[in-house]
Amino acid sequence: MMSGGSSSLGENVNQISARIVDDDPVIRKLHSAMLKSFGVNFQLAVNGKEAVDLYRSGANIDIVSLDM
C-alpha cells in the first residue's frame, strides 16, 4: 500500500507476486518486459486452466492480469 500520495512503486515491489494470463504471446511478452523492469515477481499462464493450476499449487498471488 502506498502512503503519502506517493506515485512510486516503492521499495517492496519485488515482494509482489503477479500472474499474467493471456493466450497472445505478444501480450505475455509485453507484460513480462514491463514487470521485469519494475522488479515484480510473476508467472505466466497461456489459458484459464494453467492459471487455475498455478492457483491450486498454493502459490501466493497478489495480482492477476487476464484478458476476457
Secondary structure, 3 states (H helix, E strand, C coil): CCCCCCCCCCCCHHHCEEEEECCCHHHHHHHHHHHHHHCCEEEEECCHHHHHHHHHCCCCCCEEEECC
